[in-house]
Structure formats: structure tokens, C-alpha cells
Amino acid sequence: MNIEQYEYNCILIRQGEIFLKGKNRNKFESLLIKNIKQKLKAFKCTFTSSQNRIYVEDFNKEDLHKIIVTLSKTFGIVSLSKAIKVSTDIDKIIDIARQIVIPLKGTFRVTVKRADKKVNKTSTEIAAYVGGKILEHNANLKVDLHNYDHNVSIDIRENGFTYIFTTIIPGVSGLPVGCSGSGILLLSGGIDSPVAGYYMSKRGLKLSGIHFYSFPYTSESALQKVRDLSKILSEYNNGFELYIVPFTDIQIAIRDACPSEFTITIMRRFMMRIAQIIAKTNNANTIVTGESLGQVASQTIKGMVSTDQVLDEDILVLRPLIGFDKEETIDISKSIGSFDISILPYDDCCTLFVPKSPSINPNLKSVIERESVLDIEYLVNKAISDTVIEHF
């Protein structure tokens, strides 16, 4: 259905599971509105709200599409619609509805939601009445409530206004970013970690990222790939800070002093130590990884136990993809726009230092013994002191 010739004067936003938050609901709603304002700060517009709805108005027509795209990537929004806003008057509603259907043919229906109980007709009665008036002026249409080509939606709100629209644009649902605290994402250049970050942002976690960079073994192109992934995550995460941690000295020290079968496990333990320090600097107590059980040699139960062992008790590791297979992750990666970047042929630090026969079930006591020959504190502190922060 195309009603572009009529001027949309409002974007109607529907909240997701915030509706179920009971006494804490106002906090979630306020944070969602704050996030929306932050994401739309580059656009001229105003914001109002009523029960279960948020409205964006007074925008420039040429910005409408960009605003819709931005809102469709905002967690906490279940759906939105470009709408024509009028005062709640049946004659005005009918006039707009008639204009909307002028170019249409086929079958249609009218659906009405009546939040304003001061209106003395029921939703069904209003829908039937408006549908009848539409038929009087358009012989190319027939009513079909079940197998319809077009749907004219009329949302009568308790604020004295009615919103008329024909399409519902899906949002990403979830919770407003920031309502669940903050965390640190271990961001490689691969497929998994951006998807893991997306899922935890969807649950309200405000993320920063850490990328372990092994110059000159990895190229500037590999680092740029991670920057591009950070830009994508920033669209969902309301901005994104990326900590670029030089990791070459640590990897060389491990390679030169430790048995090759423990290389990956010991590297991961160093990553966790560094991530913990950066997390605590940012008042975060969560580390997020893209690990999936059994996907590679280091992603076994014993491997994960070994890497987590270096962390303090108040640091939680979240692995949202733990039960995913690769195809599931790829599908999500494509849907959020990160897949084509992730598959660019630039190796990350782990790929280049993978031994031929890594230990699948590393013995924790042996791992601790093997890494004890390293000056762990020095290597960790040196990497952190040379870390660069970039903002997206």
C-alpha cells in the first residue's frame, strides 16, 4: 500500500516487554525515551508519550526514512508505524481513511484499537462504520476481514488523538540498552562475537568492546574490519567504545615459553585477565564472549573453566551463543548486517597462533603450572598501558 502522497506527521512507537515490568515500568520507559532521544539527536523532532506509546513528531519529511531505520534498531521497541495524526473526531478519521484507500483495489479491512473509553462506540462498531464510509467512495474495494490485501489501522488513544496508518514496521524488541548494567565484549573479527554482543545489548546490557591486536602479524585491514563491526554494534548499543589491546608480546612470550598444546588456553586466560581490569575500570562486572560449546578446541567445558578461573568472584562471563550451531549464528549475523564484514579474509590474533594439536580438555593444574614461567603481571600491565580507545 502506498500513501506517500499524504504527509505523515507522526511516528508511532510501540514498546515491547517493558509493558510487563509492573512497578518498575516507569524506569524502563524513561530509559527507552532517553535512548530514543539520544539516537535521534541529529534530527529535528519532538517527543511525546501516552500509555504504551511513544510519538515522534515535528520532523523534516526528508528525514523520515532515516529516523525509521534508526528506530528499527533500537532495543525496547517492538514495532513502529508511520502515521497520520488527527484529533479524535469521527468525521476527520473517515476523511483520512477515505484518502488513504483512493488508489487501492482488492480487499481490505479496518481495525480499530480504542484506548480512549470516552469514545462511546466500541472498536468493532467504529471499524464497521468507517469501513462502510470507505466503500461508499471506492467501488474498487471489497471488505474481507480474513483474506485482505490492505489493512487500515485506527489507533484511538487516551490523549485525545487518533493515529491512522497502514503498515507496521517490526522493531528489534528486547529491553532498553543500559537497564541491565554494563559489560565488556571480547570482539574478534569473526562471525560469532558481534552476534553475541547484539544479543546482550538486546537484554539491556550496555557494552564496550575489547579487541586483541597482534601487529605486525595481523594487518591494518584486520583492525579496520573490527572497527567496521564496532560501527554496526554502535547502532544497536547506543554508541560503542572499542579498546584495542596490543597482544603481540604476550603471544610471543607464550609461544616461546609454553608447550604448544596449551597456547590457546593460556592466551584466553590472558585475555580474561585484561578484560577484567578494563571491565572494573568501567564499573562493569560482566564479560561477554561469542563462544559456542564444542565449536573449536578451546570451547570445551574444561577449556572454559580454565579461562574463567583467573577471574574474581564478582565477574560474570556471559556466553549467549553457547547452544547455537554455526548456521544459527550466521543467520543472525546476516540479519544485523555484520556477516559480510566478518567473512573478509583478514586473520585475527587467535587464528595466527593456533597450534596444530591444541589441548581439547586442558588440565587446570597443568595450565597454571605451564604459565607460571611467564611474568604475568608485567605482560598484562604493559598491554593495558599501551591500549588505545576508539569511540563509535
VOPAGU-2260 file (C-alpha; in pm, 1 decimal, decimal comma):
REM VOPAGU-2260
SITE   aa  ch    i         X         Y         Z
SITE  MET   A    0       0,0       0,0       0,0
SITE  ASN   A    1     142,3     336,4     -98,4
SITE  ILE   A    2      15,1     650,2      71,2
SITE  GLU   A    3     331,8     850,5      26,1
SITE  GLN   A    4     129,3    1131,1    -132,7
SITE  TYR   A    5     -19,1    1200,6     210,9
SITE  GLU   A    6     202,5    1366,3     464,5
SITE  TYR   A    7     288,4    1155,7     764,4
SITE  ASN   A    8     306,8    1379,8    1067,4
SITE  CYS   A    9     388,4    1123,7    1336,3
SITE  ILE   A   10     583,3     805,7    1405,1
SITE  LEU   A   11     403,0     581,3    1649,7
SITE  ILE   A   12     630,9     361,4    1862,8
SITE  ARG   A   13     511,0      51,6    2047,5
SITE  GLN   A   14     701,2     -78,0    2346,6
SITE  GLY   A   15     793,0    -442,5    2386,4
SITE  GLU   A   16     819,6    -639,6    2709,8
SITE  ILE   A   17     850,7    -316,8    2909,8
SITE  PHE   A   18     473,0    -346,9    2932,8
SITE  LEU   A   19     522,4    -642,0    3171,8
SITE  LYS   A   20     755,8    -469,3    3417,1
SITE  GLY   A   21     495,3    -379,7    3677,5
SITE  LYS   A   22     601,7    -124,0    3936,5
SITE  ASN   A   23     941,3     -73,6    3766,9
SITE  ARG   A   24     784,0       0,4    3432,4
SITE  ASN   A   25     831,3     378,8    3452,4
SITE  LYS   A   26    1207,7     334,0    3488,3
SITE  PHE   A   27    1223,7     121,2    3174,0
SITE  GLU   A   28    1000,7     360,6    2979,6
SITE  SER   A   29    1208,9     661,7    3084,6
SITE  LEU   A   30    1529,0     488,3    2977,3
SITE  LEU   A   31    1376,8     390,0    2642,0
SITE  ILE   A   32    1271,6     750,5    2577,0
SITE  LYS   A   33    1618,5     870,3    2678,9
SITE  ASN   A   34    1777,9     621,1    2437,9
SITE  ILE   A   35    1544,8     725,5    2155,1
SITE  LYS   A   36    1627,7    1092,9    2209,1
SITE  GLN   A   37    1998,3    1010,6    2211,7
SITE  LYS   A   38    1977,2     812,7    1888,1
SITE  LEU   A   39    1773,5    1083,1    1713,8
SITE  LYS   A   40    1975,0    1380,0    1839,0
SITE  ALA   A   41    2097,2    1450,6    1485,5
SITE  PHE   A   42    1740,6    1505,1    1364,1
SITE  LYS   A   43    1495,8    1787,2    1426,3
SITE  CYS   A   44    1194,6    1631,6    1603,8
SITE  THR   A   45     989,8    1632,6    1923,1
SITE  PHE   A   46     878,4    1354,2    2155,5
SITE  THR   A   47     559,1    1284,2    2347,4
SITE  SER   A   48     416,2     973,3    2508,8
SITE  SER   A   49      92,8     822,4    2634,1
SITE  GLN   A   50       3,0     484,7    2774,4
SITE  ASN   A   51     212,1     217,3    2597,1
SITE  ARG   A   52     302,4     454,2    2312,6
SITE  ILE   A   53     580,4     697,7    2227,9
SITE  TYR   A   54     539,6     951,2    1947,2
SITE  VAL   A   55     799,6    1126,0    1732,5
SITE  GLU   A   56     666,8    1440,4    1565,2
SITE  ASP   A   57     768,6    1769,7    1401,7
SITE  PHE   A   58    1038,8    1601,0    1192,1
SITE  ASN   A   59    1151,2    1706,2     846,6
SITE  LYS   A   60     987,7    1496,1     575,7
SITE  GLU   A   61    1321,8    1417,7     413,7
SITE  ASP   A   62    1445,2    1263,4     741,4
SITE  LEU   A   63    1152,8    1024,9     782,6
SITE  HIS   A   64    1319,9     717,2     632,9
SITE  LYS   A   65    1644,2     766,3     827,9
SITE  ILE   A   66    1451,2     809,4    1151,8
SITE  ILE   A   67    1253,8     490,3    1084,8
SITE  VAL   A   68    1573,9     293,6    1018,8
SITE  THR   A   69    1731,6     427,2    1338,5
SITE  LEU   A   70    1426,9     341,5    1548,9
SITE  SER   A   71    1403,7      -6,4    1397,9
SITE  LYS   A   72    1745,7     -78,3    1551,7
SITE  THR   A   73    1651,9      45,9    1899,0
SITE  PHE   A   74    1606,8    -221,1    2164,6
SITE  GLY   A   75    1284,2    -188,6    2361,8
SITE  ILE   A   76    1075,6    -108,8    2052,0
SITE  VAL   A   77     859,0    -397,4    1933,9
SITE  SER   A   78     718,2    -214,3    1628,6
SITE  LEU   A   79     650,3     129,6    1482,9
SITE  SER   A   80     431,2     290,4    1219,0
SITE  LYS   A   81     437,6     599,5    1004,4
SITE  ALA   A   82     104,8     755,2    1094,2
SITE  ILE   A   83    -128,8    1042,4    1019,6
SITE  LYS   A   84    -225,8    1205,9    1348,8
SITE  VAL   A   85    -564,3    1378,3    1383,8
SITE  SER   A   86    -777,2    1486,2    1675,8
SITE  THR   A   87   -1024,7    1217,3    1776,2
SITE  ASP   A   88   -1322,9    1315,1    1565,4
SITE  ILE   A   89   -1504,6    1051,7    1360,3
SITE  ASP   A   90   -1550,4    1279,7    1057,8
SITE  LYS   A   91   -1177,3    1360,0    1046,9
SITE  ILE   A   92   -1091,2     991,8    1085,5
SITE  ILE   A   93   -1321,5     897,8     799,2
SITE  ASP   A   94   -1178,8    1172,3     577,6
SITE  ILE   A   95    -820,7    1047,1     622,4
SITE  ALA   A   96    -924,5     683,2     580,2
SITE  ARG   A   97   -1103,2     765,1     254,2
SITE  GLN   A   98    -795,0     943,2     118,6
SITE  ILE   A   99    -570,6     653,5     212,4
SITE  VAL   A  100    -770,2     399,5      10,8
SITE  ILE   A  101    -829,9     610,6    -305,4
SITE  PRO   A  102    -555,5     432,6    -509,1
SITE  LEU   A  103    -634,2      85,7    -376,4
SITE  LYS   A  104    -800,6    -215,8    -532,2
SITE  GLY   A  105    -888,8    -559,6    -398,8
SITE  THR   A  106    -992,4    -646,8     -44,6
SITE  PHE   A  107    -945,1    -452,1     274,0
SITE  ARG   A  108   -1037,5    -435,2     638,0
SITE  VAL   A  109   -1040,9    -168,0     906,4
SITE  THR   A  110    -900,3    -246,0    1250,5
SITE  VAL   A  111    -956,3     -19,6    1548,7
SITE  LYS   A  112    -791,9      -0,7    1889,7
SITE  ARG   A  113    -981,1     220,7    2133,4
SITE  ALA   A  114    -772,1     315,8    2434,3
SITE  ASP   A  115    -990,9     624,4    2486,9
SITE  LYS   A  116   -1300,7     487,3    2658,6
SITE  LYS   A  117   -1469,0     827,6    2638,5
SITE  VAL   A  118   -1548,7     740,3    2278,4
SITE  ASN   A  119   -1894,6     587,1    2309,9
SITE  LYS   A  120   -1871,5     335,8    2024,6
SITE  THR   A  121   -1688,3       5,6    2051,9
SITE  SER   A  122   -1384,8     -76,6    1838,0
SITE  THR   A  123   -1593,6    -312,9    1626,3
SITE  GLU   A  124   -1865,7     -53,2    1572,7
SITE  ILE   A  125   -1614,0     212,8    1468,0
SITE  ALA   A  126   -1440,7     -26,2    1228,9
SITE  ALA   A  127   -1769,7    -123,0    1064,8
SITE  TYR   A  128   -1880,1     240,5    1034,4
SITE  VAL   A  129   -1551,6     363,1     883,8
SITE  GLY   A  130   -1537,1      61,5     652,3
SITE  GLY   A  131   -1886,5     138,6     527,2
SITE  LYS   A  132   -1794,0     500,4     454,4
SITE  ILE   A  133   -1486,6     383,8     263,9
SITE  LEU   A  134   -1699,8     152,8      46,9
SITE  GLU   A  135   -1931,2     440,3     -39,9
SITE  HIS   A  136   -1645,0     619,8    -212,1
SITE  ASN   A  137   -1438,7     336,3    -360,0
SITE  ALA   A  138   -1607,2      79,3    -583,6
SITE  ASN   A  139   -1273,2     -97,8    -641,6
SITE  LEU   A  140   -1264,2    -234,0    -287,1
SITE  LYS   A  141   -1441,9    -515,4    -106,1
SITE  VAL   A  142   -1435,5    -598,5     262,7
SITE  ASP   A  143   -1267,3    -921,6     369,3
SITE  LEU   A  144   -1177,6    -948,5     735,9
SITE  HIS   A  145    -957,4   -1255,3     694,8
SITE  ASN   A  146    -802,4   -1262,5     345,3
SITE  TYR   A  147    -740,9    -893,1     293,3
SITE  ASP   A  148    -498,0    -712,0      66,2
SITE  HIS   A  149    -493,3    -392,6     271,1
SITE  ASN   A  150    -538,2    -307,3     636,1
SITE  VAL   A  151    -637,5      40,0     756,1
SITE  SER   A  152    -545,8      70,9    1123,5
SITE  ILE   A  153    -705,5     329,8    1351,6
SITE  ASP   A  154    -546,6     372,2    1695,7
SITE  ILE   A  155    -763,1     591,5    1920,2
SITE  ARG   A  156    -550,4     694,7    2216,9
SITE  GLU   A  157    -643,3     837,9    2552,3
SITE  ASN   A  158    -451,1    1160,2    2477,5
SITE  GLY   A  159    -732,4    1290,3    2254,4
SITE  PHE   A  160    -566,9    1200,0    1926,2
SITE  THR   A  161    -610,6     921,2    1673,1
SITE  TYR   A  162    -333,4     769,4    1463,3
SITE  ILE   A  163    -413,9     622,5    1122,1
SITE  PHE   A  164    -166,2     400,4     940,0
SITE  THR   A  165    -142,0     108,5     701,0
SITE  THR   A  166     185,0     -65,5     785,9
SITE  ILE   A  167     353,5    -199,1    1098,3
SITE  ILE   A  168     732,8    -199,8    1083,0
SITE  PRO   A  169     897,0    -460,7    1308,9
SITE  GLY   A  170    1141,9    -342,6    1573,8
SITE  VAL   A  171    1411,4    -548,5    1744,6
SITE  SER   A  172    1216,3    -578,8    2073,9
SITE  GLY   A  173    1422,4    -658,2    2383,8
SITE  LEU   A  174    1499,3    -419,1    2668,6
SITE  PRO   A  175    1638,1     -63,7    2657,8
SITE  VAL   A  176    2016,2     -60,9    2644,7
SITE  GLY   A  177    2156,0      24,0    2987,4
SITE  CYS   A  178    1877,3    -117,7    3202,1
SITE  SER   A  179    2082,1    -432,1    3280,1
SITE  GLY   A  180    2409,9    -259,6    3359,0
SITE  SER   A  181    2725,8    -265,7    3150,2
SITE  GLY   A  182    2965,2    -526,3    3018,6
SITE  ILE   A  183    3275,5    -587,7    2811,3
SITE  LEU   A  184    3256,7    -777,5    2481,0
SITE  LEU   A  185    3557,8    -972,0    2354,5
SITE  LEU   A  186    3530,7    -864,3    1990,0
SITE  SER   A  187    3727,2   -1055,5    1729,6
SITE  GLY   A  188    3688,7   -1006,5    1357,4
SITE  GLY   A  189    3483,6   -1323,8    1323,7
SITE  ILE   A  190    3114,0   -1404,9    1291,0
SITE  ASP   A  191    3031,6   -1503,0    1649,4
SITE  SER   A  192    3132,8   -1216,1    1876,9
SITE  PRO   A  193    2928,0    -940,4    1705,4
SITE  VAL   A  194    2619,8   -1162,7    1729,2
SITE  ALA   A  195    2691,9   -1226,9    2097,6
SITE  GLY   A  196    2718,8    -851,1    2150,5
SITE  TYR   A  197    2390,3    -794,3    1968,1
SITE  TYR   A  198    2209,3   -1043,7    2189,9
SITE  MET   A  199    2340,0    -898,8    2514,9
SITE  SER   A  200    2257,1    -543,1    2406,1
SITE  LYS   A  201    1909,1    -676,3    2335,6
SITE  ARG   A  202    1885,2    -781,3    2700,2
SITE  GLY   A  203    1968,3    -427,2    2811,8
SITE  LEU   A  204    2345,7    -458,2    2859,6
SITE  LYS   A  205    2546,6    -150,1    2763,0
SITE  LEU   A  206    2862,3    -282,3    2600,4
SITE  SER   A  207    3216,0    -172,2    2533,9
SITE  GLY   A  208    3444,7    -390,5    2324,8
SITE  ILE   A  209    3796,7    -525,2    2356,2
SITE  HIS   A  210    3995,1    -631,8    2052,9
SITE  PHE   A  211    4332,3    -802,3    2089,4
SITE  TYR   A  212    4554,6    -679,0    1808,9
SITE  SER   A  213    4871,3    -862,4    1702,2
SITE  PHE   A  214    5062,6    -616,4    1486,3
SITE  PRO   A  215    5255,9    -688,9    1264,1
SITE  TYR   A  216    5116,9   -1043,3    1244,8
SITE  THR   A  217    4771,6    -903,0    1175,8
SITE  SER   A  218    4723,2    -622,9     927,6
SITE  GLU   A  219    4561,4    -281,6     943,5
SITE  SER   A  220    4285,5    -433,7     728,5
SITE  ALA   A  221    4209,5    -681,8    1006,4
SITE  LEU   A  222    4181,7    -396,9    1256,1
SITE  GLN   A  223    3962,1    -196,4    1019,5
SITE  LYS   A  224    3729,1    -494,2     996,3
SITE  VAL   A  225    3681,5    -479,1    1373,0
SITE  ARG   A  226    3620,2    -105,2    1355,1
SITE  ASP   A  227    3350,3    -166,3    1095,4
SITE  LEU   A  228    3189,9    -429,1    1318,7
SITE  SER   A  229    3202,6    -179,5    1605,4
SITE  LYS   A  230    3011,8      71,6    1393,9
SITE  ILE   A  231    2736,5    -184,1    1335,9
SITE  LEU   A  232    2716,9    -269,6    1706,0
SITE  SER   A  233    2705,6     101,2    1792,1
SITE  GLU   A  234    2376,3     132,3    1600,9
SITE  TYR   A  235    2213,6    -115,2    1838,1
SITE  ASN   A  236    2414,6     -31,1    2150,5
SITE  ASN   A  237    2367,4     349,8    2153,5
SITE  GLY   A  238    2733,5     404,8    2078,4
SITE  PHE   A  239    3032,0     177,9    2133,2
SITE  GLU   A  240    3378,7     215,6    2284,6
SITE  LEU   A  241    3647,6     -13,5    2147,7
SITE  TYR   A  242    3961,1     -93,0    2348,3
SITE  ILE   A  243    4237,8    -200,5    2111,1
SITE  VAL   A  244    4482,3    -404,5    2317,1
SITE  PRO   A  245    4828,8    -486,9    2175,9
SITE  PHE   A  246    4868,5    -860,9    2220,6
SITE  THR   A  247    5179,6    -949,4    2021,6
SITE  ASP   A  248    5426,5    -951,0    2312,1
SITE  ILE   A  249    5201,6   -1178,2    2515,2
SITE  GLN   A  250    5159,1   -1423,6    2229,6
SITE  ILE   A  251    5530,6   -1436,4    2157,9
SITE  ALA   A  252    5607,5   -1491,3    2526,6
SITE  ILE   A  253    5356,8   -1778,2    2540,5
SITE  ARG   A  254    5485,0   -1930,7    2217,6
SITE  ASP   A  255    5847,6   -1918,8    2335,7
SITE  ALA   A  256    5796,9   -2045,1    2692,4
SITE  CYS   A  257    5488,8   -2271,4    2698,4
SITE  PRO   A  258    5402,0   -2604,9    2536,4
SITE  SER   A  259    5212,5   -2551,9    2210,5
SITE  GLU   A  260    4910,1   -2757,8    2317,2
SITE  PHE   A  261    4840,6   -2500,8    2591,8
SITE  THR   A  262    4889,0   -2193,4    2373,9
SITE  ILE   A  263    4521,6   -2113,0    2312,7
SITE  THR   A  264    4413,7   -2179,2    2671,4
SITE  ILE   A  265    4688,2   -1958,3    2816,3
SITE  MET   A  266    4615,3   -1684,9    2561,2
SITE  ARG   A  267    4248,8   -1691,6    2660,2
SITE  ARG   A  268    4344,9   -1663,8    3028,0
SITE  PHE   A  269    4546,8   -1350,9    2948,9
SITE  MET   A  270    4252,1   -1207,7    2757,4
SITE  MET   A  271    4025,2   -1265,3    3056,3
SITE  ARG   A  272    4271,9   -1100,3    3294,9
SITE  ILE   A  273    4294,0    -792,5    3074,8
SITE  ALA   A  274    3916,8    -783,8    3014,9
SITE  GLN   A  275    3855,2    -798,3    3390,0
SITE  ILE   A  276    4075,7    -496,8    3458,3
SITE  ILE   A  277    3910,2    -294,3    3180,7
SITE  ALA   A  278    3565,3    -404,7    3299,6
SITE  LYS   A  279    3628,4    -288,7    3654,3
SITE  THR   A  280    3766,7      40,9    3525,5
SITE  ASN   A  281    3429,8      87,7    3354,2
SITE  ASN   A  282    3223,5     -22,0    3657,5
SITE  ALA   A  283    3120,6    -335,4    3467,9
SITE  ASN   A  284    3111,6    -683,7    3615,6
SITE  THR   A  285    3030,9    -884,2    3304,1
SITE  ILE   A  286    3246,1   -1018,8    3021,4
SITE  VAL   A  287    3069,3   -1134,2    2704,8
SITE  THR   A  288    3218,6   -1382,5    2458,7
SITE  GLY   A  289    3099,7   -1541,6    2135,0
SITE  GLU   A  290    3190,7   -1894,3    2240,6
SITE  SER   A  291    2972,5   -2189,8    2138,3
SITE  LEU   A  292    3014,6   -2522,5    2315,3
SITE  GLY   A  293    3233,1   -2759,5    2113,9
SITE  GLN   A  294    3275,8   -2526,4    1817,3
SITE  VAL   A  295    3656,5   -2517,4    1840,5
SITE  ALA   A  296    3914,4   -2685,8    2061,3
SITE  SER   A  297    3921,6   -2411,1    2324,1
SITE  GLN   A  298    3542,6   -2400,9    2358,5
SITE  THR   A  299    3500,8   -2712,0    2570,9
SITE  ILE   A  300    3376,8   -2726,4    2928,6
SITE  LYS   A  301    3727,2   -2772,8    3066,0
SITE  GLY   A  302    3864,1   -2502,7    2837,2
SITE  MET   A  303    3605,9   -2252,7    2959,6
SITE  VAL   A  304    3658,2   -2347,4    3321,6
SITE  SER   A  305    4030,1   -2293,7    3273,9
SITE  THR   A  306    3989,3   -1946,8    3123,6
SITE  ASP   A  307    3730,2   -1836,7    3380,6
SITE  GLN   A  308    3948,1   -1948,2    3670,7
SITE  VAL   A  309    4161,6   -1631,5    3651,0
SITE  LEU   A  310    3860,8   -1406,5    3721,7
SITE  ASP   A  311    3742,8   -1266,3    4054,0
SITE  GLU   A  312    3418,9   -1395,3    4202,4
SITE  ASP   A  313    3233,0   -1074,1    4119,6
SITE  ILE   A  314    3296,1   -1104,7    3744,4
SITE  LEU   A  315    3039,1   -1298,1    3542,8
SITE  VAL   A  316    3112,1   -1444,5    3197,3
SITE  LEU   A  317    2812,0   -1449,2    2964,3
SITE  ARG   A  318    2815,1   -1673,3    2656,0
SITE  PRO   A  319    2484,3   -1605,8    2479,3
SITE  LEU   A  320    2572,2   -1832,6    2183,7
SITE  ILE   A  321    2670,8   -2130,8    2395,7
SITE  GLY   A  322    2398,6   -2355,1    2248,5
SITE  PHE   A  323    2396,7   -2214,2    1893,8
SITE  ASP   A  324    2525,8   -2400,9    1591,7
SITE  LYS   A  325    2717,0   -2207,2    1329,1
SITE  GLU   A  326    2427,2   -2177,1    1085,3
SITE  GLU   A  327    2207,3   -2015,9    1350,2
SITE  THR   A  328    2479,2   -1762,1    1424,4
SITE  ILE   A  329    2533,5   -1692,3    1054,4
SITE  ASP   A  330    2162,3   -1623,4    1005,3
SITE  ILE   A  331    2161,9   -1363,6    1284,3
SITE  SER   A  332    2487,8   -1217,4    1155,5
SITE  LYS   A  333    2327,4   -1161,0     816,5
SITE  SER   A  334    2016,1   -1005,4     966,9
SITE  ILE   A  335    2211,6    -744,0    1164,6
SITE  GLY   A  336    2447,5    -662,3     877,7
SITE  SER   A  337    2774,7    -794,6    1021,3
SITE  PHE   A  338    2819,8   -1112,8     815,4
SITE  ASP   A  339    2978,3    -963,8     502,3
SITE  ILE   A  340    3233,2    -780,8     716,0
SITE  SER   A  341    3308,6   -1080,0     937,9
SITE  ILE   A  342    3396,1   -1306,6     644,6
SITE  LEU   A  343    3653,4   -1068,9     496,9
SITE  PRO   A  344    3982,3   -1266,2     470,6
SITE  TYR   A  345    4180,5   -1095,1     744,2
SITE  ASP   A  346    4305,2   -1311,1    1032,5
SITE  ASP   A  347    4268,6   -1218,7    1398,3
SITE  CYS   A  348    4524,2   -1280,6    1671,8
SITE  CYS   A  349    4394,3   -1624,2    1770,8
SITE  THR   A  350    4387,6   -1759,5    1415,6
SITE  LEU   A  351    4755,5   -1689,1    1356,6
SITE  PHE   A  352    4883,4   -1857,8    1673,1
SITE  VAL   A  353    4670,0   -2173,4    1671,8
SITE  PRO   A  354    4887,9   -2481,8    1731,9
SITE  LYS   A  355    4849,4   -2796,3    1522,7
SITE  SER   A  356    4721,3   -3001,3    1817,7
SITE  PRO   A  357    4562,7   -2780,6    2085,3
SITE  SER   A  358    4453,2   -2939,9    2411,1
SITE  ILE   A  359    4078,3   -3008,2    2399,5
SITE  ASN   A  360    4041,1   -3078,3    2772,5
SITE  PRO   A  361    4322,7   -2890,0    2942,9
SITE  ASN   A  362    4401,4   -2989,7    3299,3
SITE  LEU   A  363    4374,3   -2675,9    3509,1
SITE  LYS   A  364    4665,6   -2766,7    3735,4
SITE  SER   A  365    4887,8   -2823,9    3431,8
SITE  VAL   A  366    4780,2   -2495,2    3271,6
SITE  ILE   A  367    4862,7   -2298,7    3585,5
SITE  GLU   A  368    5199,0   -2472,2    3611,2
SITE  ARG   A  369    5288,0   -2410,4    3245,8
SITE  GLU   A  370    5200,9   -2038,7    3250,5
SITE  SER   A  371    5382,7   -1978,6    3580,6
SITE  VAL   A  372    5709,8   -1933,3    3389,5
SITE  LEU   A  373    5571,2   -1609,0    3246,3
SITE  ASP   A  374    5581,5   -1266,8    3410,2
SITE  ILE   A  375    5201,7   -1242,5    3400,1
SITE  GLU   A  376    5165,3    -916,2    3588,9
SITE  TYR   A  377    5418,8    -734,6    3372,5
SITE  LEU   A  378    5271,6    -859,7    3044,1
SITE  VAL   A  379    4916,6    -770,1    3146,3
SITE  ASN   A  380    5005,6    -423,3    3274,7
SITE  LYS   A  381    5216,2    -346,7    2965,1
SITE  ALA   A  382    4929,4    -443,2    2732,5
SITE  ILE   A  383    4682,2    -227,6    2924,8
SITE  SER   A  384    4915,5      72,5    2936,1
SITE  ASP   A  385    4951,2      58,5    2556,0
SITE  THR   A  386    4578,1      15,4    2491,1
SITE  VAL   A  387    4407,9     263,1    2259,6
SITE  ILE   A  388    4039,4     357,8    2294,7
SITE  GLU   A  389    3824,4     443,8    1993,9
SITE  HIS   A  390    3466,6     572,6    2003,8
SITE  PHE   A  391    3185,5     485,9    1764,6
